[in-house]
Amino acid sequence: MQEFNSLDWDDLKIFLHAARGGSLGSAAKRLRVDQSTISRRIAHLECALGATLFERSPQGLRVNEAGERLLCHAERIESAVIAMHQDVQRGGSRMAGRVRLATMEGIASLYLAFRFAPLRQRYPDLTVELLTSPQAVSVNRREADIFLSFFRPPGQGMASERLGSFQLALYGSRDYLAREGMPERPADLARHSFVTYIDDLIQLDSVRWLDDIIRNPPVSFHSNSMIAQMNAAAGGIGLVLLPSFAVAGRSDLVPVLHEKMSTTRDVWINVHSDLQFVPRIRAVSSYLKAMFKSDPLMQADTSGRKMLDALLVADAAVVAFESG
């Protein structure tokens, strides 16, 4: 009992933020206190437990073996506290609170951002925080409440569901195609230049989608932003592979070989298994599921003959590039 009474629950919260942020500064910023307070509270927790929890270096903090064990317990406590809070409030008549939704820049800015008005109208006290990230976001570490990904993330403790898939195909500006010519077959692409990601800055292999269609294409413009790539192609610098949702309603980009060359990516919704039934998170999750499953752009046809034809054409394009 003495050991139980010596623990301070606030120290566990500080430990969680320090472990997730990897530094005293990140925890201090998140909790809006000074770094000396964070350091003092961690030292108090380590004294109460009789164990060192971090390896300290000039680069920051890294949880050690004891810290990893505590992190598992602390996250379960955090989940229980969140569930308790929501359960107590569940009887209220209004849905309220914040839900942090994380995903890639392109789908966040070009698809999701202008589709939240109906959710806001239904739940005026519910706020969505849309976080764009070029890397995988951990719902287990509470970096977000919901993570929309183009793959099913590995690991336990998550409730994941495939929402659908979108098509990606080539586009070019009218000026570029008038200057360089409209490709009529995959082999014609050998005479064209392309817009794509900066290879050494790619943190998710799922965005290497140009590789699905062309191996080692000549590149005229690189950017870590899909929006920048789209605008560069619209300016006439080269061809770009874009999701169908990104070009919906645009007239400055012309489809190129859509019937012969395309690929797809799945969309997955991922929520911490302990929080999937929290009302505010469930409200946003349900809204996203209904949105994706009712949108033809997010239910791309990847069945049978069409997929086989696409793969055969892609192989032919690779051969053309390698031989020429």
Solvent accessible surface area in square Angstrom, and as a share of the most:
residue,aa,sasa,rsa
1,M,166,0.74
2,Q,135,0.60
3,E,126,0.56
4,F,118,0.49
5,N,97,0.50
6,S,43,0.27
7,L,49,0.24
8,D,52,0.27
9,W,132,0.46
10,D,72,0.37
11,D,0,0.00
12,L,11,0.05
13,K,101,0.43
14,I,12,0.06
15,F,0,0.00
16,L,10,0.05
17,H,38,0.17
18,A,0,0.00
19,A,16,0.12
20,R,48,0.18
21,G,42,0.40
22,G,24,0.23
23,S,34,0.22
24,L,50,0.25
25,G,25,0.24
26,S,42,0.27
27,A,0,0.00
28,A,7,0.05
29,K,171,0.72
30,R,137,0.50
31,L,45,0.22
32,R,221,0.81
33,V,63,0.36
34,D,82,0.42
35,Q,98,0.43
36,S,70,0.45
37,T,25,0.15
38,I,0,0.00
39,S,50,0.32
40,R,143,0.52
41,R,60,0.22
42,I,1,0.00
43,A,55,0.42
44,H,90,0.40
45,L,1,0.00
46,E,25,0.11
47,C,109,0.65
48,A,31,0.24
49,L,72,0.36
50,G,68,0.66
51,A,39,0.30
52,T,79,0.46
53,L,2,0.01
54,F,5,0.02
55,E,85,0.38
56,R,132,0.48
57,S,59,0.38
58,P,134,0.84
59,Q,159,0.71
60,G,18,0.17
61,L,22,0.11
62,R,154,0.56
63,V,18,0.10
64,N,32,0.16
65,E,131,0.59
66,A,21,0.16
67,G,0,0.00
68,E,76,0.34
69,R,139,0.51
70,L,24,0.12
71,L,4,0.02
72,C,74,0.45
73,H,98,0.44
74,A,2,0.01
75,E,26,0.12
76,R,136,0.50
77,I,67,0.34
78,E,38,0.17
79,S,5,0.03
80,A,61,0.47
81,V,76,0.44
82,I,40,0.20
83,A,41,0.31
84,M,118,0.53
85,H,96,0.43
86,Q,18,0.08
87,D,84,0.43
88,V,117,0.68
89,Q,103,0.46
90,R,130,0.48
91,G,79,0.76
92,G,51,0.49
93,S,119,0.76
94,R,185,0.68
95,M,47,0.21
96,A,54,0.42
97,G,31,0.30
98,R,149,0.55
99,V,0,0.00
100,R,70,0.26
101,L,0,0.00
102,A,0,0.00
103,T,1,0.00
104,M,23,0.10
105,E,52,0.23
106,G,5,0.05
107,I,2,0.01
108,A,0,0.00
109,S,48,0.31
110,L,38,0.19
111,Y,1,0.00
112,L,0,0.00
113,A,55,0.43
114,F,139,0.58
115,R,64,0.23
116,F,29,0.12
117,A,57,0.44
118,P,75,0.47
119,L,7,0.03
120,R,126,0.46
121,Q,143,0.63
122,R,181,0.66
123,Y,41,0.16
124,P,80,0.50
125,D,55,0.28
126,L,5,0.02
127,T,47,0.27
128,V,36,0.21
129,E,50,0.22
130,L,57,0.28
131,L,65,0.32
132,T,64,0.37
133,S,13,0.08
134,P,78,0.49
135,Q,89,0.40
136,A,52,0.40
137,V,13,0.07
138,S,36,0.23
139,V,1,0.01
140,N,40,0.21
141,R,79,0.29
142,R,35,0.13
143,E,75,0.33
144,A,5,0.04
145,D,28,0.14
146,I,0,0.00
147,F,5,0.02
148,L,1,0.00
149,S,2,0.01
150,F,14,0.06
151,F,53,0.22
152,R,148,0.54
153,P,17,0.11
154,P,120,0.75
155,G,62,0.60
156,Q,165,0.73
157,G,34,0.33
158,M,41,0.18
159,A,32,0.24
160,S,26,0.17
161,E,60,0.27
162,R,104,0.38
163,L,3,0.02
164,G,1,0.01
165,S,1,0.01
166,F,0,0.00
167,Q,46,0.20
168,L,0,0.00
169,A,3,0.02
170,L,0,0.00
171,Y,17,0.07
172,G,0,0.00
173,S,5,0.03
174,R,149,0.54
175,D,107,0.55
176,Y,5,0.02
177,L,13,0.07
178,A,91,0.70
179,R,146,0.53
180,E,80,0.36
181,G,33,0.31
182,M,91,0.40
183,P,5,0.03
184,E,131,0.59
185,R,137,0.50
186,P,17,0.11
187,A,30,0.24
188,D,11,0.06
189,L,0,0.00
190,A,42,0.33
191,R,170,0.62
192,H,7,0.03
193,S,30,0.19
194,F,0,0.00
195,V,2,0.01
196,T,25,0.14
197,Y,21,0.08
198,I,55,0.28
199,D,89,0.46
200,D,123,0.64
201,L,96,0.48
202,I,32,0.16
203,Q,103,0.46
204,L,19,0.09
205,D,107,0.56
206,S,19,0.12
207,V,6,0.03
208,R,74,0.27
209,W,9,0.03
210,L,11,0.05
211,D,88,0.46
212,D,62,0.32
213,I,1,0.01
214,I,0,0.00
215,R,125,0.46
216,N,130,0.66
217,P,23,0.14
218,P,60,0.38
219,V,52,0.30
220,S,50,0.32
221,F,65,0.27
222,H,92,0.41
223,S,13,0.09
224,N,98,0.50
225,S,23,0.15
226,M,6,0.03
227,I,44,0.22
228,A,37,0.28
229,Q,4,0.02
230,M,3,0.01
231,N,76,0.39
232,A,19,0.15
233,A,0,0.00
234,A,25,0.19
235,G,69,0.66
236,G,7,0.06
237,I,66,0.33
238,G,0,0.00
239,L,0,0.00
240,V,0,0.00
241,L,5,0.02
242,L,0,0.00
243,P,1,0.00
244,S,21,0.14
245,F,9,0.04
246,A,7,0.05
247,V,17,0.10
248,A,62,0.48
249,G,89,0.86
250,R,77,0.28
251,S,86,0.55
252,D,59,0.30
253,L,10,0.05
254,V,24,0.14
255,P,71,0.45
256,V,0,0.00
257,L,22,0.11
258,H,50,0.22
259,E,170,0.76
260,K,87,0.37
261,M,3,0.01
262,S,22,0.14
263,T,21,0.12
264,T,30,0.17
265,R,36,0.13
266,D,50,0.26
267,V,1,0.00
268,W,40,0.14
269,I,4,0.02
270,N,0,0.00
271,V,9,0.05
272,H,19,0.08
273,S,43,0.28
274,D,72,0.37
275,L,3,0.01
276,Q,57,0.25
277,F,131,0.54
278,V,6,0.04
279,P,18,0.11
280,R,31,0.11
281,I,0,0.00
282,R,110,0.40
283,A,13,0.10
284,V,0,0.00
285,S,9,0.06
286,S,59,0.38
287,Y,48,0.18
288,L,0,0.00
289,K,65,0.27
290,A,64,0.50
291,M,22,0.10
292,F,0,0.00
293,K,104,0.44
294,S,90,0.58
295,D,22,0.12
296,P,114,0.72
297,L,63,0.31
298,M,0,0.00
299,Q,77,0.34
300,A,24,0.18
301,D,80,0.42
302,T,49,0.29
303,S,70,0.45
304,G,59,0.57
305,R,145,0.53
306,K,100,0.42
307,M,65,0.29
308,L,82,0.41
309,D,57,0.30
310,A,20,0.16
311,L,100,0.50
312,L,100,0.50
313,V,38,0.22
314,A,16,0.12
315,D,88,0.45
316,A,57,0.44
317,A,0,0.00
318,V,23,0.13
319,V,94,0.54
320,A,23,0.18
321,F,33,0.14
322,E,112,0.50
323,S,94,0.61
324,G,92,0.88
